[in-house]
Amino acid sequence: MRAYFKAKIDRHVNGMMSTAFAPLPPNVIRVVGDVTSSTIVVTMRDGAEWKWTGGQYAARKVNGCYAPLMPKVVTS
């Protein structure tokens, strides 16, 4: 998921000038939420759901906007 989220952050910061592209990983069916959402739910092929926290932003601006930080897995 790290490469997927990294591509989403790059897309948020650079817009159409972004060259990063990352499809969903092979075992992931769907992702509900984005790196700017406070909660991201990732559904796997086996039915397991992983929750991630997002919506945090960097302290400095990049290309005129605050870049979202990498989401983190919720461990409980």
Distance bins in CASP14 RR format, pairs under 12 A and 6 or more apart:
PFRMAT RR
TARGET T0000
AUTHOR 0000-0000-0000
RMODE 2
METHOD distances of the structure
MODEL  1
1 7 0 0 0 0 0 1 0 0 0 0 0
1 8 0 0 0 0 0 1 0 0 0 0 0
1 22 0 0 0 0 1 0 0 0 0 0 0
1 23 0 0 0 0 0 1 0 0 0 0 0
1 24 0 0 0 0 1 0 0 0 0 0 0
1 25 1 0 0 1 0 0 0 0 0 0 0
1 26 0 0 0 0 0 1 0 0 0 0 0
1 27 0 0 0 0 0 1 0 0 0 0 0
1 28 1 0 0 1 0 0 0 0 0 0 0
1 31 0 0 0 0 1 0 0 0 0 0 0
1 35 0 0 0 0 0 1 0 0 0 0 0
1 40 0 0 0 0 1 0 0 0 0 0 0
1 41 0 0 0 0 0 1 0 0 0 0 0
1 42 1 0 0 1 0 0 0 0 0 0 0
1 43 0 0 0 0 0 1 0 0 0 0 0
1 44 0 0 0 0 0 1 0 0 0 0 0
1 50 0 0 0 0 1 0 0 0 0 0 0
1 51 0 0 0 0 0 1 0 0 0 0 0
1 52 1 0 0 1 0 0 0 0 0 0 0
1 70 0 0 0 0 1 0 0 0 0 0 0
1 71 0 0 0 0 1 0 0 0 0 0 0
1 72 0 0 0 0 0 1 0 0 0 0 0
1 73 0 0 0 0 1 0 0 0 0 0 0
2 8 0 0 0 0 0 1 0 0 0 0 0
2 9 0 0 0 0 0 1 0 0 0 0 0
2 22 0 0 0 0 1 0 0 0 0 0 0
2 25 0 0 0 0 1 0 0 0 0 0 0
2 35 0 0 0 0 0 1 0 0 0 0 0
2 42 0 0 0 0 0 1 0 0 0 0 0
2 52 0 0 0 0 0 1 0 0 0 0 0
2 70 1 0 0 1 0 0 0 0 0 0 0
2 71 0 0 0 0 1 0 0 0 0 0 0
2 72 0 0 0 0 0 1 0 0 0 0 0
2 73 0 0 0 0 0 1 0 0 0 0 0
3 9 0 0 0 0 0 1 0 0 0 0 0
3 10 0 0 0 0 0 1 0 0 0 0 0
3 20 0 0 0 0 1 0 0 0 0 0 0
3 21 0 0 0 0 1 0 0 0 0 0 0
3 22 1 0 1 0 0 0 0 0 0 0 0
3 23 0 0 0 0 1 0 0 0 0 0 0
3 24 0 0 0 0 0 1 0 0 0 0 0
3 25 1 0 0 1 0 0 0 0 0 0 0
3 28 0 0 0 0 0 1 0 0 0 0 0
3 70 0 0 0 0 0 1 0 0 0 0 0
4 10 0 0 0 0 0 1 0 0 0 0 0
4 11 0 0 0 0 0 1 0 0 0 0 0
4 20 0 0 0 0 1 0 0 0 0 0 0
4 21 0 0 0 0 1 0 0 0 0 0 0
4 22 1 0 1 0 0 0 0 0 0 0 0
4 23 1 0 0 1 0 0 0 0 0 0 0
4 24 1 0 0 1 0 0 0 0 0 0 0
4 25 1 0 0 1 0 0 0 0 0 0 0
4 26 0 0 0 0 0 1 0 0 0 0 0
4 27 0 0 0 0 0 1 0 0 0 0 0
4 28 1 0 0 1 0 0 0 0 0 0 0
4 30 0 0 0 0 0 1 0 0 0 0 0
4 31 1 0 0 1 0 0 0 0 0 0 0
4 33 0 0 0 0 0 1 0 0 0 0 0
4 34 0 0 0 0 0 1 0 0 0 0 0
4 35 0 0 0 0 1 0 0 0 0 0 0
4 40 0 0 0 0 0 1 0 0 0 0 0
4 42 0 0 0 0 1 0 0 0 0 0 0
4 52 0 0 0 0 0 1 0 0 0 0 0
4 70 0 0 0 0 0 1 0 0 0 0 0
4 71 0 0 0 0 1 0 0 0 0 0 0
5 11 0 0 0 0 0 1 0 0 0 0 0
5 12 0 0 0 0 0 1 0 0 0 0 0
5 20 0 0 0 0 0 1 0 0 0 0 0
5 22 0 0 0 0 1 0 0 0 0 0 0
5 24 0 0 0 0 0 1 0 0 0 0 0
5 25 0 0 0 0 0 1 0 0 0 0 0
5 28 0 0 0 0 0 1 0 0 0 0 0
5 31 0 0 0 0 1 0 0 0 0 0 0
5 33 0 0 0 0 0 1 0 0 0 0 0
5 34 0 0 0 0 1 0 0 0 0 0 0
5 35 1 0 1 0 0 0 0 0 0 0 0
5 36 0 0 0 0 0 1 0 0 0 0 0
5 37 0 0 0 0 0 1 0 0 0 0 0
5 40 0 0 0 0 1 0 0 0 0 0 0
5 42 0 0 0 0 0 1 0 0 0 0 0
5 52 0 0 0 0 1 0 0 0 0 0 0
5 53 0 0 0 0 0 1 0 0 0 0 0
5 54 0 0 0 0 1 0 0 0 0 0 0
5 55 0 0 0 0 0 1 0 0 0 0 0
5 67 0 0 0 0 0 1 0 0 0 0 0
5 68 0 0 0 0 1 0 0 0 0 0 0
5 69 0 0 0 0 1 0 0 0 0 0 0
5 70 1 0 1 0 0 0 0 0 0 0 0
5 71 1 0 1 0 0 0 0 0 0 0 0
5 72 0 0 0 0 0 1 0 0 0 0 0
5 73 0 0 0 0 0 1 0 0 0 0 0
6 12 0 0 0 0 0 1 0 0 0 0 0
6 13 0 0 0 0 0 1 0 0 0 0 0
6 18 0 0 0 0 0 1 0 0 0 0 0
6 20 1 0 0 1 0 0 0 0 0 0 0
6 21 0 0 0 0 0 1 0 0 0 0 0
6 22 1 0 0 1 0 0 0 0 0 0 0
6 35 0 0 0 0 1 0 0 0 0 0 0
6 67 0 0 0 0 0 1 0 0 0 0 0
6 68 0 0 0 0 0 1 0 0 0 0 0
6 69 0 0 0 0 0 1 0 0 0 0 0
6 70 1 0 0 1 0 0 0 0 0 0 0
6 71 0 0 0 0 0 1 0 0 0 0 0
7 13 0 0 0 0 0 1 0 0 0 0 0
7 14 0 0 0 0 0 1 0 0 0 0 0
7 15 0 0 0 0 0 1 0 0 0 0 0
7 18 1 0 0 1 0 0 0 0 0 0 0
7 19 0 0 0 0 1 0 0 0 0 0 0
7 20 1 0 1 0 0 0 0 0 0 0 0
7 21 1 0 1 0 0 0 0 0 0 0 0
7 22 1 1 0 0 0 0 0 0 0 0 0
7 23 0 0 0 0 1 0 0 0 0 0 0
7 24 0 0 0 0 0 1 0 0 0 0 0
7 25 0 0 0 0 0 1 0 0 0 0 0
7 31 0 0 0 0 0 1 0 0 0 0 0
7 34 0 0 0 0 0 1 0 0 0 0 0
7 35 0 0 0 0 1 0 0 0 0 0 0
7 70 0 0 0 0 0 1 0 0 0 0 0
8 14 0 0 0 0 0 1 0 0 0 0 0
8 15 0 0 0 0 0 1 0 0 0 0 0
8 18 0 0 0 0 1 0 0 0 0 0 0
8 20 0 0 0 0 1 0 0 0 0 0 0
8 21 0 0 0 0 0 1 0 0 0 0 0
8 22 1 0 0 1 0 0 0 0 0 0 0
8 23 0 0 0 0 0 1 0 0 0 0 0
8 24 0 0 0 0 0 1 0 0 0 0 0
8 31 0 0 0 0 1 0 0 0 0 0 0
8 33 0 0 0 0 1 0 0 0 0 0 0
8 34 1 0 0 1 0 0 0 0 0 0 0
8 35 1 0 1 0 0 0 0 0 0 0 0
8 36 0 0 0 0 1 0 0 0 0 0 0
8 37 0 0 0 0 0 1 0 0 0 0 0
8 40 0 0 0 0 1 0 0 0 0 0 0
8 52 0 0 0 0 0 1 0 0 0 0 0
8 54 0 0 0 0 0 1 0 0 0 0 0
8 55 0 0 0 0 0 1 0 0 0 0 0
8 67 0 0 0 0 0 1 0 0 0 0 0
8 68 1 0 0 1 0 0 0 0 0 0 0
8 69 0 0 0 0 0 1 0 0 0 0 0
8 70 0 0 0 0 1 0 0 0 0 0 0
8 71 0 0 0 0 1 0 0 0 0 0 0
9 15 0 0 0 0 0 1 0 0 0 0 0
9 18 0 0 0 0 1 0 0 0 0 0 0
9 20 0 0 0 0 1 0 0 0 0 0 0
9 22 0 0 0 0 0 1 0 0 0 0 0
9 34 0 0 0 0 1 0 0 0 0 0 0
9 35 1 0 1 0 0 0 0 0 0 0 0
9 36 0 0 0 0 1 0 0 0 0 0 0
9 54 0 0 0 0 0 1 0 0 0 0 0
9 55 0 0 0 0 0 1 0 0 0 0 0
9 56 0 0 0 0 0 1 0 0 0 0 0
9 57 0 0 0 0 0 1 0 0 0 0 0
9 58 0 0 0 0 1 0 0 0 0 0 0
9 62 0 0 0 0 1 0 0 0 0 0 0
9 63 0 0 0 0 0 1 0 0 0 0 0
9 65 0 0 0 0 0 1 0 0 0 0 0
9 66 0 0 0 0 0 1 0 0 0 0 0
9 67 1 0 0 1 0 0 0 0 0 0 0
9 68 1 0 1 0 0 0 0 0 0 0 0
9 69 0 0 0 0 1 0 0 0 0 0 0
9 70 1 0 0 1 0 0 0 0 0 0 0
9 71 0 0 0 0 1 0 0 0 0 0 0
10 16 0 0 0 0 0 1 0 0 0 0 0
10 17 0 0 0 0 1 0 0 0 0 0 0
10 18 1 0 1 0 0 0 0 0 0 0 0
10 19 1 0 0 1 0 0 0 0 0 0 0
10 20 1 1 0 0 0 0 0 0 0 0 0
10 21 0 0 0 0 1 0 0 0 0 0 0
10 22 0 0 0 0 1 0 0 0 0 0 0
10 35 0 0 0 0 1 0 0 0 0 0 0
10 62 0 0 0 0 0 1 0 0 0 0 0
10 63 0 0 0 0 0 1 0 0 0 0 0
10 67 0 0 0 0 1 0 0 0 0 0 0
10 68 0 0 0 0 0 1 0 0 0 0 0
10 70 0 0 0 0 0 1 0 0 0 0 0
11 17 0 0 0 0 1 0 0 0 0 0 0
11 18 1 0 1 0 0 0 0 0 0 0 0
11 19 0 0 0 0 1 0 0 0 0 0 0
11 20 1 0 0 1 0 0 0 0 0 0 0
11 21 0 0 0 0 1 0 0 0 0 0 0
11 22 0 0 0 0 1 0 0 0 0 0 0
11 34 0 0 0 0 1 0 0 0 0 0 0
11 35 0 0 0 0 1 0 0 0 0 0 0
11 36 0 0 0 0 0 1 0 0 0 0 0
11 63 0 0 0 0 0 1 0 0 0 0 0
11 65 0 0 0 0 0 1 0 0 0 0 0
11 67 0 0 0 0 0 1 0 0 0 0 0
11 68 0 0 0 0 0 1 0 0 0 0 0
12 18 0 0 0 0 1 0 0 0 0 0 0
12 20 0 0 0 0 0 1 0 0 0 0 0
12 34 0 0 0 0 1 0 0 0 0 0 0
12 35 1 0 0 1 0 0 0 0 0 0 0
12 36 1 0 0 1 0 0 0 0 0 0 0
12 37 0 0 0 0 0 1 0 0 0 0 0
12 54 0 0 0 0 0 1 0 0 0 0 0
12 55 0 0 0 0 0 1 0 0 0 0 0
12 57 0 0 0 0 1 0 0 0 0 0 0
12 58 0 0 0 0 0 1 0 0 0 0 0
12 62 0 0 0 0 1 0 0 0 0 0 0
12 63 0 0 0 0 1 0 0 0 0 0 0
12 64 0 0 0 0 0 1 0 0 0 0 0
12 65 1 0 0 1 0 0 0 0 0 0 0
12 66 0 0 0 0 1 0 0 0 0 0 0
12 67 1 0 0 1 0 0 0 0 0 0 0
12 68 1 0 1 0 0 0 0 0 0 0 0
12 69 0 0 0 0 0 1 0 0 0 0 0
13 19 0 0 0 0 0 1 0 0 0 0 0
13 20 0 0 0 0 1 0 0 0 0 0 0
13 35 0 0 0 0 0 1 0 0 0 0 0
13 36 0 0 0 0 0 1 0 0 0 0 0
13 57 0 0 0 0 0 1 0 0 0 0 0
13 58 0 0 0 0 1 0 0 0 0 0 0
13 60 0 0 0 0 0 1 0 0 0 0 0
13 61 0 0 0 0 1 0 0 0 0 0 0
13 62 1 0 1 0 0 0 0 0 0 0 0
13 63 1 0 1 0 0 0 0 0 0 0 0
13 64 0 0 0 0 1 0 0 0 0 0 0
13 65 1 0 0 1 0 0 0 0 0 0 0
13 66 0 0 0 0 1 0 0 0 0 0 0
13 67 1 0 1 0 0 0 0 0 0 0 0
13 68 0 0 0 0 1 0 0 0 0 0 0
13 69 0 0 0 0 0 1 0 0 0 0 0
14 20 0 0 0 0 1 0 0 0 0 0 0
14 62 0 0 0 0 1 0 0 0 0 0 0
14 63 1 0 0 1 0 0 0 0 0 0 0
14 64 0 0 0 0 0 1 0 0 0 0 0
14 65 0 0 0 0 1 0 0 0 0 0 0
14 67 0 0 0 0 1 0 0 0 0 0 0
15 62 0 0 0 0 0 1 0 0 0 0 0
15 63 0 0 0 0 1 0 0 0 0 0 0
15 64 0 0 0 0 0 1 0 0 0 0 0
15 65 0 0 0 0 1 0 0 0 0 0 0
15 67 0 0 0 0 0 1 0 0 0 0 0
17 63 0 0 0 0 1 0 0 0 0 0 0
18 63 0 0 0 0 0 1 0 0 0 0 0
18 67 0 0 0 0 0 1 0 0 0 0 0
22 28 0 0 0 0 0 1 0 0 0 0 0
22 31 0 0 0 0 0 1 0 0 0 0 0
22 35 0 0 0 0 0 1 0 0 0 0 0
23 31 0 0 0 0 0 1 0 0 0 0 0
24 30 1 0 0 1 0 0 0 0 0 0 0
24 31 1 0 0 1 0 0 0 0 0 0 0
24 42 0 0 0 0 1 0 0 0 0 0 0
24 43 0 0 0 0 0 1 0 0 0 0 0
24 44 0 0 0 0 0 1 0 0 0 0 0
24 45 0 0 0 0 0 1 0 0 0 0 0
25 31 0 0 0 0 1 0 0 0 0 0 0
25 42 0 0 0 0 1 0 0 0 0 0 0
25 43 0 0 0 0 0 1 0 0 0 0 0
25 44 0 0 0 0 1 0 0 0 0 0 0
25 45 0 0 0 0 0 1 0 0 0 0 0
25 50 0 0 0 0 0 1 0 0 0 0 0
26 44 0 0 0 0 0 1 0 0 0 0 0
26 45 0 0 0 0 1 0 0 0 0 0 0
27 42 0 0 0 0 1 0 0 0 0 0 0
27 43 0 0 0 0 0 1 0 0 0 0 0
27 44 1 0 1 0 0 0 0 0 0 0 0
27 45 1 0 1 0 0 0 0 0 0 0 0
27 46 1 0 0 1 0 0 0 0 0 0 0
27 47 0 0 0 0 0 1 0 0 0 0 0
27 48 0 0 0 0 1 0 0 0 0 0 0
27 50 0 0 0 0 0 1 0 0 0 0 0
28 40 0 0 0 0 0 1 0 0 0 0 0
28 41 0 0 0 0 0 1 0 0 0 0 0
28 42 1 0 1 0 0 0 0 0 0 0 0
28 43 1 0 0 1 0 0 0 0 0 0 0
28 44 1 0 0 1 0 0 0 0 0 0 0
28 45 1 0 0 1 0 0 0 0 0 0 0
28 46 0 0 0 0 0 1 0 0 0 0 0
28 47 0 0 0 0 0 1 0 0 0 0 0
28 48 0 0 0 0 0 1 0 0 0 0 0
28 49 0 0 0 0 0 1 0 0 0 0 0
28 50 0 0 0 0 1 0 0 0 0 0 0
28 52 0 0 0 0 0 1 0 0 0 0 0
29 41 0 0 0 0 0 1 0 0 0 0 0
29 42 0 0 0 0 1 0 0 0 0 0 0
29 43 1 0 1 0 0 0 0 0 0 0 0
29 44 1 0 0 1 0 0 0 0 0 0 0
29 45 1 0 1 0 0 0 0 0 0 0 0
29 46 0 0 0 0 1 0 0 0 0 0 0
29 47 1 0 0 1 0 0 0 0 0 0 0
29 48 0 0 0 0 0 1 0 0 0 0 0
29 49 0 0 0 0 0 1 0 0 0 0 0
29 50 0 0 0 0 0 1 0 0 0 0 0
30 40 0 0 0 0 0 1 0 0 0 0 0
30 41 0 0 0 0 1 0 0 0 0 0 0
30 42 1 0 0 1 0 0 0 0 0 0 0
30 43 1 0 1 0 0 0 0 0 0 0 0
30 44 0 0 0 0 1 0 0 0 0 0 0
30 45 0 0 0 0 0 1 0 0 0 0 0
30 47 0 0 0 0 0 1 0 0 0 0 0
30 49 0 0 0 0 0 1 0 0 0 0 0
30 50 0 0 0 0 0 1 0 0 0 0 0
31 37 0 0 0 0 1 0 0 0 0 0 0
31 39 0 0 0 0 0 1 0 0 0 0 0
31 40 1 0 0 1 0 0 0 0 0 0 0
31 41 1 0 0 1 0 0 0 0 0 0 0
31 42 1 0 1 0 0 0 0 0 0 0 0
31 43 1 0 0 1 0 0 0 0 0 0 0
31 44 0 0 0 0 0 1 0 0 0 0 0
31 49 0 0 0 0 0 1 0 0 0 0 0
31 50 0 0 0 0 1 0 0 0 0 0 0
31 51 0 0 0 0 0 1 0 0 0 0 0
31 52 0 0 0 0 1 0 0 0 0 0 0
31 71 0 0 0 0 0 1 0 0 0 0 0
32 39 0 0 0 0 1 0 0 0 0 0 0
32 40 1 0 0 1 0 0 0 0 0 0 0
32 41 1 0 1 0 0 0 0 0 0 0 0
32 42 1 0 0 1 0 0 0 0 0 0 0
32 43 1 0 0 1 0 0 0 0 0 0 0
32 49 0 0 0 0 1 0 0 0 0 0 0
32 50 0 0 0 0 0 1 0 0 0 0 0
32 51 0 0 0 0 0 1 0 0 0 0 0
32 52 0 0 0 0 0 1 0 0 0 0 0
33 39 1 0 0 1 0 0 0 0 0 0 0
33 40 1 0 1 0 0 0 0 0 0 0 0
33 41 1 0 0 1 0 0 0 0 0 0 0
33 42 0 0 0 0 1 0 0 0 0 0 0
33 43 0 0 0 0 0 1 0 0 0 0 0
33 51 0 0 0 0 0 1 0 0 0 0 0
33 52 0 0 0 0 1 0 0 0 0 0 0
33 53 0 0 0 0 0 1 0 0 0 0 0
33 54 0 0 0 0 1 0 0 0 0 0 0
33 55 0 0 0 0 1 0 0 0 0 0 0
33 68 0 0 0 0 0 1 0 0 0 0 0
33 71 0 0 0 0 1 0 0 0 0 0 0
34 40 1 0 0 1 0 0 0 0 0 0 0
34 41 0 0 0 0 0 1 0 0 0 0 0
34 42 0 0 0 0 0 1 0 0 0 0 0
34 52 0 0 0 0 0 1 0 0 0 0 0
34 54 0 0 0 0 1 0 0 0 0 0 0
34 55 0 0 0 0 1 0 0 0 0 0 0
34 68 0 0 0 0 1 0 0 0 0 0 0
34 71 0 0 0 0 1 0 0 0 0 0 0
35 52 0 0 0 0 1 0 0 0 0 0 0
35 53 0 0 0 0 0 1 0 0 0 0 0
35 54 1 0 0 1 0 0 0 0 0 0 0
35 55 1 0 0 1 0 0 0 0 0 0 0
35 56 0 0 0 0 1 0 0 0 0 0 0
35 57 0 0 0 0 1 0 0 0 0 0 0
35 58 0 0 0 0 0 1 0 0 0 0 0
35 66 0 0 0 0 0 1 0 0 0 0 0
35 67 0 0 0 0 1 0 0 0 0 0 0
35 68 1 0 1 0 0 0 0 0 0 0 0
35 69 0 0 0 0 1 0 0 0 0 0 0
35 70 1 0 0 1 0 0 0 0 0 0 0
35 71 1 0 1 0 0 0 0 0 0 0 0
35 72 0 0 0 0 0 1 0 0 0 0 0
36 53 0 0 0 0 0 1 0 0 0 0 0
36 54 1 0 0 1 0 0 0 0 0 0 0
36 55 1 0 1 0 0 0 0 0 0 0 0
36 56 0 0 0 0 1 0 0 0 0 0 0
36 57 0 0 0 0 1 0 0 0 0 0 0
36 65 0 0 0 0 0 1 0 0 0 0 0
36 66 0 0 0 0 0 1 0 0 0 0 0
36 67 0 0 0 0 0 1 0 0 0 0 0
36 68 1 0 1 0 0 0 0 0 0 0 0
36 69 0 0 0 0 0 1 0 0 0 0 0
36 71 0 0 0 0 1 0 0 0 0 0 0
37 51 0 0 0 0 0 1 0 0 0 0 0
37 52 0 0 0 0 1 0 0 0 0 0 0
37 53 0 0 0 0 1 0 0 0 0 0 0
37 54 1 0 0 1 0 0 0 0 0 0 0
37 55 1 0 0 1 0 0 0 0 0 0 0
37 56 0 0 0 0 0 1 0 0 0 0 0
37 68 0 0 0 0 1 0 0 0 0 0 0
37 71 0 0 0 0 1 0 0 0 0 0 0
38 51 0 0 0 0 0 1 0 0 0 0 0
38 52 0 0 0 0 1 0 0 0 0 0 0
38 53 1 0 0 1 0 0 0 0 0 0 0
38 54 1 0 1 0 0 0 0 0 0 0 0
38 55 1 0 1 0 0 0 0 0 0 0 0
38 56 0 0 0 0 1 0 0 0 0 0 0
38 57 0 0 0 0 0 1 0 0 0 0 0
38 68 0 0 0 0 0 1 0 0 0 0 0
38 71 0 0 0 0 1 0 0 0 0 0 0
38 72 0 0 0 0 0 1 0 0 0 0 0
38 74 0 0 0 0 0 1 0 0 0 0 0
39 49 0 0 0 0 0 1 0 0 0 0 0
39 50 0 0 0 0 0 1 0 0 0 0 0
39 51 1 0 0 1 0 0 0 0 0 0 0
39 52 1 0 0 1 0 0 0 0 0 0 0
39 53 1 0 0 1 0 0 0 0 0 0 0
39 54 1 0 0 1 0 0 0 0 0 0 0
39 55 0 0 0 0 1 0 0 0 0 0 0
39 71 0 0 0 0 1 0 0 0 0 0 0
39 72 0 0 0 0 0 1 0 0 0 0 0
39 73 0 0 0 0 0 1 0 0 0 0 0
39 74 0 0 0 0 1 0 0 0 0 0 0
40 49 0 0 0 0 0 1 0 0 0 0 0
40 50 0 0 0 0 1 0 0 0 0 0 0
40 51 1 0 0 1 0 0 0 0 0 0 0
40 52 1 0 1 0 0 0 0 0 0 0 0
40 53 1 0 0 1 0 0 0 0 0 0 0
40 54 1 0 0 1 0 0 0 0 0 0 0
40 55 0 0 0 0 1 0 0 0 0 0 0
40 56 0 0 0 0 0 1 0 0 0 0 0
40 68 0 0 0 0 0 1 0 0 0 0 0
40 70 0 0 0 0 0 1 0 0 0 0 0
40 71 1 0 1 0 0 0 0 0 0 0 0
40 72 0 0 0 0 1 0 0 0 0 0 0
40 73 0 0 0 0 1 0 0 0 0 0 0
40 74 0 0 0 0 1 0 0 0 0 0 0
41 47 0 0 0 0 0 1 0 0 0 0 0
41 48 0 0 0 0 0 1 0 0 0 0 0
41 49 1 0 1 0 0 0 0 0 0 0 0
41 50 1 0 0 1 0 0 0 0 0 0 0
41 51 1 0 1 0 0 0 0 0 0 0 0
41 52 1 0 0 1 0 0 0 0 0 0 0
41 53 0 0 0 0 0 1 0 0 0 0 0
41 54 0 0 0 0 0 1 0 0 0 0 0
41 71 0 0 0 0 0 1 0 0 0 0 0
41 73 0 0 0 0 0 1 0 0 0 0 0
41 74 0 0 0 0 1 0 0 0 0 0 0
42 48 0 0 0 0 1 0 0 0 0 0 0
42 49 1 0 0 1 0 0 0 0 0 0 0
42 50 1 0 1 0 0 0 0 0 0 0 0
42 51 1 0 0 1 0 0 0 0 0 0 0
42 52 1 0 0 1 0 0 0 0 0 0 0
42 71 0 0 0 0 1 0 0 0 0 0 0
42 73 0 0 0 0 1 0 0 0 0 0 0
42 74 0 0 0 0 0 1 0 0 0 0 0
43 49 1 0 1 0 0 0 0 0 0 0 0
43 50 0 0 0 0 1 0 0 0 0 0 0
43 51 0 0 0 0 0 1 0 0 0 0 0
43 52 0 0 0 0 0 1 0 0 0 0 0
44 50 1 0 0 1 0 0 0 0 0 0 0
49 73 0 0 0 0 0 1 0 0 0 0 0
49 74 0 0 0 0 0 1 0 0 0 0 0
50 71 0 0 0 0 0 1 0 0 0 0 0
50 72 0 0 0 0 0 1 0 0 0 0 0
50 73 1 0 0 1 0 0 0 0 0 0 0
50 74 0 0 0 0 1 0 0 0 0 0 0
50 75 0 0 0 0 0 1 0 0 0 0 0
51 71 0 0 0 0 1 0 0 0 0 0 0
51 72 0 0 0 0 0 1 0 0 0 0 0
51 73 1 0 0 1 0 0 0 0 0 0 0
51 74 1 0 1 0 0 0 0 0 0 0 0
51 75 0 0 0 0 1 0 0 0 0 0 0
51 76 0 0 0 0 1 0 0 0 0 0 0
52 68 0 0 0 0 0 1 0 0 0 0 0
52 69 0 0 0 0 0 1 0 0 0 0 0
52 70 0 0 0 0 1 0 0 0 0 0 0
52 71 1 0 1 0 0 0 0 0 0 0 0
52 72 1 0 0 1 0 0 0 0 0 0 0
52 73 1 0 1 0 0 0 0 0 0 0 0
52 74 1 0 0 1 0 0 0 0 0 0 0
52 75 0 0 0 0 0 1 0 0 0 0 0
53 68 0 0 0 0 0 1 0 0 0 0 0
53 69 0 0 0 0 1 0 0 0 0 0 0
53 70 0 0 0 0 0 1 0 0 0 0 0
53 71 1 0 0 1 0 0 0 0 0 0 0
53 72 1 0 1 0 0 0 0 0 0 0 0
53 73 0 0 0 0 1 0 0 0 0 0 0
53 74 1 0 1 0 0 0 0 0 0 0 0
53 75 0 0 0 0 0 1 0 0 0 0 0
53 76 0 0 0 0 0 1 0 0 0 0 0
54 68 1 0 0 1 0 0 0 0 0 0 0
54 69 1 0 0 1 0 0 0 0 0 0 0
54 70 0 0 0 0 1 0 0 0 0 0 0
54 71 1 0 1 0 0 0 0 0 0 0 0
54 72 1 0 0 1 0 0 0 0 0 0 0
54 73 0 0 0 0 0 1 0 0 0 0 0
54 74 0 0 0 0 1 0 0 0 0 0 0
55 66 0 0 0 0 0 1 0 0 0 0 0
55 67 0 0 0 0 0 1 0 0 0 0 0
55 68 1 0 1 0 0 0 0 0 0 0 0
55 69 1 0 0 1 0 0 0 0 0 0 0
55 70 0 0 0 0 0 1 0 0 0 0 0
55 71 1 0 0 1 0 0 0 0 0 0 0
55 72 0 0 0 0 0 1 0 0 0 0 0
56 66 0 0 0 0 1 0 0 0 0 0 0
56 67 0 0 0 0 0 1 0 0 0 0 0
56 68 1 0 0 1 0 0 0 0 0 0 0
56 69 1 0 1 0 0 0 0 0 0 0 0
56 70 0 0 0 0 1 0 0 0 0 0 0
56 71 0 0 0 0 1 0 0 0 0 0 0
56 72 0 0 0 0 1 0 0 0 0 0 0
57 65 0 0 0 0 1 0 0 0 0 0 0
57 66 1 0 1 0 0 0 0 0 0 0 0
57 67 1 0 0 1 0 0 0 0 0 0 0
57 68 1 0 1 0 0 0 0 0 0 0 0
57 69 1 0 0 1 0 0 0 0 0 0 0
57 70 0 0 0 0 0 1 0 0 0 0 0
57 71 0 0 0 0 0 1 0 0 0 0 0
58 64 0 0 0 0 0 1 0 0 0 0 0
58 65 0 0 0 0 1 0 0 0 0 0 0
58 66 1 0 1 0 0 0 0 0 0 0 0
58 67 1 0 1 0 0 0 0 0 0 0 0
58 68 1 0 0 1 0 0 0 0 0 0 0
58 69 1 0 0 1 0 0 0 0 0 0 0
58 70 0 0 0 0 0 1 0 0 0 0 0
59 66 0 0 0 0 1 0 0 0 0 0 0
59 67 0 0 0 0 1 0 0 0 0 0 0
59 69 0 0 0 0 1 0 0 0 0 0 0
60 66 1 0 0 1 0 0 0 0 0 0 0
60 67 0 0 0 0 1 0 0 0 0 0 0
60 69 0 0 0 0 0 1 0 0 0 0 0
61 67 1 0 0 1 0 0 0 0 0 0 0
62 68 0 0 0 0 0 1 0 0 0 0 0
62 69 0 0 0 0 0 1 0 0 0 0 0
END
